[in-house]
């Protein structure tokens, strides 16, 4: 009886290990290449025809058309406030200052897509330079695909041979869940960057009026914090490749967990430093920074 129970238990454990092994293998083969594509963002993000059509290829199309139509409303709003200020003796910007700012920021608004593309390009060049330095130092391509390949070749012989109840199995389970968390977080970041680019004309338009400048400050803070996360991720990955990971070294396995956790918390750290918006799945979504002073 005891022998049959033991056989049954071993069969169940083996079945569970086989299931998790196939899950790990599937994640390893598909998710990490996708992570590289949505993490290291370049200007290809906004070069798609569908995105340009939505944004507006000129001032008479898409979102740019809406923003240019709002200019008349802003002028009327300022004119009413200017008249009322003479009755209430409230302080308001002078007409010359308003006209000057309107001319400047309407022009910037219509070129906001180009401005955003240059900001993205600068951030991409910085993160690419960091990865290139890491490549020259360690003779390995700095990417999620190579990172997990290095880990699997150093620690794990085969996904199918991992026991979920072993220390290596626990580490593998944690890292797989961690990378699934990353794919959701970075996918949300990928979408939110596009959203912030789409609303950039409205943000630049808000600079015309002193009372709405805080909208632009909140926008630029959130937009830059999402992009700067890419630089922090590059630094973490380069640091990860500097570690010598061995199957017999428990310390290296713990450091590996630390790297995964640092990647998960990267967006939270950027939010704590710069403010803006967090896309951390564990911390909640759409946490917008308070209005700037």
N, C-alpha and C positions, 0 to 999 in steps of 0.2 A: 504493500500500500504506500509506504513512504517512498519507495523507489519510483512508483508511478506518479506520485505527487511531484517529486523532484524533476522527473522528465517533463511533466506538464508545465511546471514553473519555468524550466529552462527553455521550453518551446515558446512560451509566451514572451519571455525576455528577449529571445532571439527575434521573434516577430516584431516586437517593439523596436529593437535596434535596427532591423532591416527597414522599417517604415521611416524612422528618423534619418537613417543613412541616405535613403532616397530623397528625402526632403532637403537634407544638407547638400547633396550632390546637385539637385535642381537649382537651389539658391546659388551655389558656387558657380554654376555654368551660365546663369542668366542675369542675376541681380547686380553683380559688381561692374560689368561693362556698362550697364545702364547708369550706375552711380557716377561713373566718370563723365558720361554725357550730360547729365543734369546738374552736376556739381561745378565743373569748370566751364562757366558760361562765357561765350564770346559774342561778337556782333551777329553771328548767324541767328541768334535768338530773334532779332527784329528785321532780318532780311527777307523773311517770308512774305510773299505777295499778299496773303490773306491778312497778315498783321498790318502791313503798310496800308491796305485798303481800309481796314478798320480805323487806323490812326488818321489816315488822310494823306494822300500823296501831295496835296496842295491845300491852300486855305479854303477851298470851296468843297472839300470832301471830308467825310468821316468826322472824327472828334474835333479836328481843327475847325471845321465849319461851325460846330456848336460853340466853340470857344470864341471865334471871331464874331458870332452873333451876340455873345454875352458882352462884348465891348460896349455896345450901345446902352445896355442895361447898367453897366458900371458908370458910364458917363452921366446917365440920368440920376443914378443913386448919389453920385458925388454932387451934382448940381443941386439936388434937393437938400442934401446935408449942408452945402455951402450957404444956401439961402437961410436955412434954419439957424446956422451958427451965428448969423447977424442978430437974430432975435434972442438966442440963448447965451450969446457970448462964449460959446464953447470953442475950443481950439481945434482947428482943422488945417490940413495942408493947403498951401496957396495954389491958385489955379495954374501958375507957371510950373510949379513943382509937379502938380498932377499931370499936366500935359507932357512935360519932359519924361516923367516916369512911364506914362502911357505909351509914348513913342518907342522908348527903349524896350520895355517889357513885352509889348505886342510883337515887336520884331523877334525877340528871344523866344516868345511863345511859339511862333510859326517855325522856328528852327529847333524846337525842343527835342525832336527825335534825333537830330544830328548831335546835339549836346549829350543826350543820354547814351548814344552809341559811342561817343568818345570817352565818356566816363567808364563804360563797360570795357572798352578796349584797353584803357590804362590799367584797370584792375586785373584784366586777363594777362596783360604783359608782365605785371608784377608777380602774379601767381605762377605763370609759366617760367619766369626767370628763377623763382625759388625751386621749382621742380627740376629745372635744367641744372642748377647748381648741385642739387641732390643726385641727379643722374651722373654728373661728372665725378662726384665724390665716391659714390657707391657702385658705379657701373651698372646701374639698374634703372629702368624706366619707372618714374614715380607715378603710380596710379593705383586705383583700388584693385584692378585686376591682378597686377603684379604683387601687390601687398598680400592679398589672400592666397595667391599661388605660393608665395614664399612661406607663409605661415603653414599652409597645408603640407608642403614638402618637408618642412622642418619638424613639425609636431605630429602631423597625422599621416599615417601610411595610406589609409583609404577610408572614405566616409562609411562604407559598408562594414568596416571592421571596428567601428567605434562602439563602445558600450556606453549607453546613455547614463548608466549608474556610476561610471568611472569619473575620475577627475578630468581627464581629457574630454569625456563626453559632456560633462557639465560646462566646461569652457566652450566647447563647440556649440552647445545649445545657447549659451549666453550670447556668444558672438553672432550667431545666426539671427537671433531675435533682435540684437542690437543693429545689425545691418538692415533688417526689415524695417526697424524704426527709422533708420537713416533714409531709406528710400522714400518713405512717406514725408519725412521732414524736408528733405532736399527737393522732392517733387513739389511740395507746397511753396518752398522758396522760389523754385523755377517759375511757378505760376504768378506768385506775388510780385516778382521783379517785372514781369510783363504788365501786370495791373498798374504798378507804379509808373511805368513808362507811359501807359495809356492816359493816366491822369496828370502827367507832367505839364501839359499845356494849361490846365486849370491852375496848377500850383504856381507857375510863372505869372499867370494873369493876376493872381492874388497879391503880387508884389506892387501892383499899381496903387492899391489903397493901403494906408498904414494900419487900418483896423483888421485887415485880413492877412498881414504878413506872417502871422503865426502858422497859417495853413501851409505856406511854403516851407517854413522851418521844420515843421513836423514831417512834411513829405521828404525833404532832402535828408533828414536824419534817418528816417526809416529806409529809404532807398540805398543810402550809403552803407548802413549797417548790414543789409542783406548782401551787398556786394563784397564788403570787407571780410565777411565770413569765409569767402573763397580763399583769401590770403592766409587766414588762420588754419584752414583745412590743409593747405599746401605745406605749411610749416609742420603741422602734426604728422603728416604722411612722411615728410623727409626725416623727421625725428624717428618715426617707426622703422625706417629702413636702416637707421644707424644702430639698432639693437641686434645683437647676435642671439637669435632664437634657437634653442635646442630642445629636443624631446626629453632630455634628462635633466634639464635645468628648470626647476619650478619657478624661480624668480623671473625668468624670461617669459613664462606663460602668464604670470601675474602682470608683468609690464604690458603684454599683449592686450589683456583685459583693460588695463588703464588707457591704452591708445584708443580702443573701441569706445570706451566711456567718454574720453576727451572729444572724439568726433561727434558723439551724440550730444554733448553739452556745448559744442562750439557756438551754436546760435544763441544759446542762453548767455554765454560769456560776452558775446558781442552786444547783446541787448543790455546787459548790466553795465558795460563800458560806455556805449554810445547812445543807448536808448533806442527808440524807433519801434520796431515790430519784431516779435519772436515767432518763429515757425516750428518751435520745438513741440513735438507731439505730446510729450509728457507734461509740458508746462502750460498747455492750452494754446489756442489759436487766436489770432487777431488781437493781441495785447498791444494797443497803440500807446506810444509815449504821451505823457501829459503835455499840454500846450506849453511852448517855450516862453520864458519870461521876456 
